[in-house]
Each structure stands twice: as C-alpha cells, then as structure tokens.
Amino acid sequence: MSEKGYKAPDTSLLGDEHVKRYEETDGEVGHEWNGAKCLVLTTTGRRSGERRKVPLIYGRDGDSLLVIASMGGAPNHPKWYLNVSEAPDVEVQVLGDKFSATARTASSEEKPRLWKIMTEDWPNYDVYKERTDRDIPLVVLEPS
C-alpha cells in the first residue's frame, strides 16, 4: 500500500541503539537521520519515576525546540508524550549540547504555524496525521 507523499525511512538506527550511538558520539552518529535532525529527549516515567530516553526529530522556533508525538500515526500517544504531560521538566541533548527544558503542548492557535516548520524537514508528519483519528500533539521544549 502506497500513501501519497510517504517516504519510508531507513530504520537501521532506531530506539535504544540510536540513543546509545548519539550519546557516545555527541550526535556525530544519529543527529542526522533520514535527512532530518534528531535530539535525545530524557523524560521521567509517569509510573516508574525512572529516566527514559528517546531520539526524536526536532525543529526550531526561536530558542525553543519542537517535537511531534506522532508515533507514525499510531492510534495512541507515545509513552514519552504521556510522561511529559505529567512531568514537563525534561533534559535535552542536541549534538554535544545538553540542557534542561520545560515541555508543553502547543496551543491550537500556534500549532498550524509550528506544524509547518516540522513538515519542512519531515513531510511524513502530514501522512501520519491522515493515519489516525487522534489529534497528534506538537510539543514545545523551552530551555530552562
């Protein structure tokens, strides 16, 4: 099945391995992924209280970073989004730069403008939106 505008990504670097290689190389491996830029987001598990790391495609809006909780258009929100919804204090790594940030879900007023920023680097987000009935959250990471 072919979806209009969808480009299947190279999935040879994913999940924990992506995080490991990113951290070992300060992003030399893993920052550029399928033509997009990635960061490592560290959240606090809403049930376990444990620190969780996830690689995510990001964009920039001024001093803030943007990430999308798409999970490829799956019917449920990704766990990292559920975590930041309850514990918005996060850690972010972009290349070798590590900093604290506060995560918040973009408002309905600002989301269209920010979504456009994200789809410039990752057009698949528009396809993911068509795959699901849920409203895919766009998260703003504001450095603390």
C-alpha positions as a Markdown table, in Angstrom:
| # | Residue | x | y | z |
|---|---|---|---|---|
| 1 | Met | 0.0 | 0.0 | 0.0 |
| 2 | Ser | 1.4 | 3.3 | -1.0 |
| 3 | Glu | 0.4 | 6.5 | 0.7 |
| 4 | Lys | 0.6 | 9.8 | -1.2 |
| 5 | Gly | 3.7 | 11.7 | -0.1 |
| 6 | Tyr | 5.0 | 9.0 | 2.2 |
| 7 | Lys | 8.7 | 8.1 | 2.1 |
| 8 | Ala | 9.7 | 5.1 | 4.1 |
| 9 | Pro | 12.7 | 5.9 | 6.4 |
| 10 | Asp | 15.8 | 3.9 | 6.8 |
| 11 | Thr | 15.2 | 2.1 | 10.1 |
| 12 | Ser | 18.7 | 0.7 | 10.6 |
| 13 | Leu | 19.2 | 3.1 | 13.6 |
| 14 | Leu | 16.3 | 3.2 | 16.0 |
| 15 | Gly | 15.3 | 3.4 | 19.7 |
| 16 | Asp | 17.9 | 2.5 | 22.3 |
| 17 | Glu | 20.6 | 1.9 | 19.7 |
| 18 | His | 20.0 | 5.4 | 18.3 |
| 19 | Val | 20.3 | 6.9 | 21.8 |
| 20 | Lys | 23.4 | 4.9 | 22.6 |
| 21 | Arg | 25.2 | 5.9 | 19.4 |
| 22 | Tyr | 24.1 | 9.5 | 19.7 |
| 23 | Glu | 25.4 | 9.8 | 23.2 |
| 24 | Glu | 28.7 | 8.0 | 22.5 |
| 25 | Thr | 29.5 | 10.4 | 19.6 |
| 26 | Asp | 27.8 | 13.6 | 20.8 |
| 27 | Gly | 25.4 | 13.3 | 17.9 |
| 28 | Glu | 28.0 | 12.7 | 15.2 |
| 29 | Val | 26.1 | 9.5 | 14.7 |
| 30 | Gly | 22.3 | 9.9 | 14.9 |
| 31 | His | 21.9 | 13.7 | 14.7 |
| 32 | Glu | 21.3 | 13.5 | 11.0 |
| 33 | Trp | 18.7 | 10.7 | 10.4 |
| 34 | Asn | 17.0 | 10.2 | 7.0 |
| 35 | Gly | 17.6 | 13.9 | 6.1 |
| 36 | Ala | 16.1 | 15.2 | 9.4 |
| 37 | Lys | 17.8 | 16.4 | 12.6 |
| 38 | Cys | 17.3 | 14.4 | 15.8 |
| 39 | Leu | 17.8 | 15.1 | 19.5 |
| 40 | Val | 17.6 | 12.9 | 22.6 |
| 41 | Leu | 14.8 | 13.7 | 25.0 |
| 42 | Thr | 15.0 | 12.4 | 28.6 |
| 43 | Thr | 11.7 | 12.2 | 30.4 |
| 44 | Thr | 10.7 | 10.9 | 33.8 |
| 45 | Gly | 8.4 | 7.9 | 33.7 |
| 46 | Arg | 5.0 | 8.8 | 35.0 |
| 47 | Arg | 4.5 | 5.5 | 36.8 |
| 48 | Ser | 8.1 | 4.3 | 37.4 |
| 49 | Gly | 9.8 | 7.6 | 38.1 |
| 50 | Glu | 12.7 | 6.3 | 36.0 |
| 51 | Arg | 14.5 | 8.4 | 33.5 |
| 52 | Arg | 13.6 | 7.4 | 29.9 |
| 53 | Lys | 15.5 | 8.5 | 26.7 |
| 54 | Val | 14.1 | 8.7 | 23.2 |
| 55 | Pro | 15.5 | 10.0 | 19.9 |
| 56 | Leu | 13.1 | 12.4 | 18.2 |
| 57 | Ile | 13.2 | 14.5 | 15.0 |
| 58 | Tyr | 13.2 | 18.2 | 16.0 |
| 59 | Gly | 12.7 | 21.7 | 14.6 |
| 60 | Arg | 13.5 | 25.1 | 15.9 |
| 61 | Asp | 11.2 | 28.1 | 16.7 |
| 62 | Gly | 13.4 | 30.8 | 18.1 |
| 63 | Asp | 15.1 | 29.5 | 21.3 |
| 64 | Ser | 12.6 | 26.6 | 21.6 |
| 65 | Leu | 12.8 | 23.2 | 20.0 |
| 66 | Leu | 9.8 | 21.4 | 18.6 |
| 67 | Val | 9.0 | 17.7 | 18.6 |
| 68 | Ile | 5.9 | 15.8 | 17.4 |
| 69 | Ala | 4.2 | 12.9 | 19.3 |
| 70 | Ser | 3.2 | 11.1 | 16.1 |
| 71 | Met | 4.4 | 7.5 | 16.6 |
| 72 | Gly | 4.0 | 7.1 | 12.9 |
| 73 | Gly | 0.2 | 7.8 | 13.1 |
| 74 | Ala | -0.5 | 5.1 | 15.7 |
| 75 | Pro | -3.8 | 5.3 | 17.5 |
| 76 | Asn | -2.3 | 6.0 | 20.9 |
| 77 | His | 0.1 | 8.7 | 22.1 |
| 78 | Pro | 3.7 | 7.6 | 22.5 |
| 79 | Lys | 4.8 | 7.0 | 26.1 |
| 80 | Trp | 7.3 | 9.9 | 26.1 |
| 81 | Tyr | 4.4 | 12.3 | 25.5 |
| 82 | Leu | 2.3 | 10.8 | 28.3 |
| 83 | Asn | 5.4 | 11.3 | 30.5 |
| 84 | Val | 6.0 | 14.9 | 29.6 |
| 85 | Ser | 2.3 | 15.6 | 30.0 |
| 86 | Glu | 2.6 | 14.7 | 33.7 |
| 87 | Ala | 6.3 | 15.7 | 34.3 |
| 88 | Pro | 7.2 | 18.5 | 32.0 |
| 89 | Asp | 10.7 | 19.0 | 33.3 |
| 90 | Val | 13.0 | 17.3 | 30.8 |
| 91 | Glu | 16.6 | 17.0 | 29.6 |
| 92 | Val | 17.5 | 17.6 | 26.0 |
| 93 | Gln | 20.7 | 16.7 | 24.1 |
| 94 | Val | 21.4 | 18.3 | 20.7 |
| 95 | Leu | 24.7 | 17.1 | 19.4 |
| 96 | Gly | 27.1 | 17.7 | 22.4 |
| 97 | Asp | 24.9 | 20.3 | 24.0 |
| 98 | Lys | 22.8 | 19.1 | 27.0 |
| 99 | Phe | 20.3 | 21.3 | 28.8 |
| 100 | Ser | 17.2 | 21.3 | 30.9 |
| 101 | Ala | 13.9 | 22.3 | 29.4 |
| 102 | Thr | 10.2 | 22.5 | 30.1 |
| 103 | Ala | 7.9 | 20.7 | 27.7 |
| 104 | Arg | 4.4 | 21.9 | 26.8 |
| 105 | Thr | 1.9 | 21.0 | 24.2 |
| 106 | Ala | 1.4 | 23.7 | 21.6 |
| 107 | Ser | -1.9 | 25.5 | 21.7 |
| 108 | Ser | -4.4 | 25.1 | 18.9 |
| 109 | Glu | -3.6 | 28.7 | 17.8 |
| 110 | Glu | 0.1 | 28.2 | 17.4 |
| 111 | Lys | 0.1 | 24.6 | 16.2 |
| 112 | Pro | -0.5 | 25.2 | 12.4 |
| 113 | Arg | 2.5 | 27.5 | 12.2 |
| 114 | Leu | 4.7 | 25.1 | 14.1 |
| 115 | Trp | 3.5 | 22.1 | 12.3 |
| 116 | Lys | 4.6 | 23.7 | 9.0 |
| 117 | Ile | 8.1 | 24.1 | 10.4 |
| 118 | Met | 8.2 | 20.4 | 11.3 |
| 119 | Thr | 6.9 | 19.2 | 7.9 |
| 120 | Glu | 9.6 | 21.2 | 6.0 |
| 121 | Asp | 12.1 | 18.6 | 7.3 |
| 122 | Trp | 9.8 | 15.6 | 7.7 |
| 123 | Pro | 6.8 | 15.7 | 5.3 |
| 124 | Asn | 5.7 | 12.2 | 6.6 |
| 125 | Tyr | 4.1 | 14.0 | 9.6 |
| 126 | Asp | 1.3 | 15.0 | 7.2 |
| 127 | Val | 0.8 | 11.3 | 6.3 |
| 128 | Tyr | 0.9 | 10.3 | 9.9 |
| 129 | Lys | -1.9 | 12.8 | 10.6 |
| 130 | Glu | -4.1 | 11.1 | 8.0 |
| 131 | Arg | -3.4 | 7.6 | 9.5 |
| 132 | Thr | -5.0 | 8.3 | 12.9 |
| 133 | Asp | -8.2 | 9.8 | 14.4 |
| 134 | Arg | -6.3 | 11.3 | 17.3 |
| 135 | Asp | -5.0 | 14.8 | 17.4 |
| 136 | Ile | -1.2 | 14.4 | 17.1 |
| 137 | Pro | 0.4 | 16.7 | 19.7 |
| 138 | Leu | 3.2 | 19.0 | 18.9 |
| 139 | Val | 5.4 | 19.7 | 21.9 |
| 140 | Val | 7.5 | 22.8 | 22.5 |
| 141 | Leu | 10.7 | 22.4 | 24.5 |
| 142 | Glu | 11.6 | 25.7 | 26.2 |
| 143 | Pro | 15.1 | 25.8 | 27.7 |
| 144 | Ser | 15.0 | 26.5 | 31.4 |
